[in-house]
Amino acid sequence: MIIVHQDFNKDRRTVWKAITELDQMKQWYFENIPEFKAEVGFTTQFLVTNNGKDFTHQWTVTEVIPYKKITYDWTYKEYPGKGEVTFDLSGINQKTILMVMNKGLNSFPEDIPEFSRKSCQDGWGYFIQERLKAYLDK
């Protein structure tokens, strides 16, 4: 499991909106997410190309506790395997702690560098500790 933490000097409602509202997600996460709803059963997919390889992200929302937690299954059209990503929010007043947990990495092909533990850890660090932090700090 990959775990990434980040503290924000923002209330949980603000952080929740940044991780669940499409217009905000496009600014720090993936620009080409076509649609997203924080609703159990919602599905979306979009293509990301890296080093000449296609990765069609397929997400299905499996759990939603507003302003506290959202979980979605994460698969790829082109590759076997299934991950689960949980965004967990805690904190009080103007301080929010976000913990992102990514399970299932070992179910993806080991011979694809993008599925290595280091690549996954670096990717979540980039999205949460750099992109989301910069987005919410502006």
Buried (B, 14 or more C-beta within 10 A) or exposed (E): EBEBEBEBEBBBEBBBBBBBBEEBBBBBBBEEBEEBBBEEEBEBBBEBEEEEEEBBBBBBBBEBEEBEBBBBBBBBEEBEBBBBBBBBBEBEEEEBBBBBBBBBBEBBEEEBEBBBEEBBBEBBBEBBBEBBBEBBEE
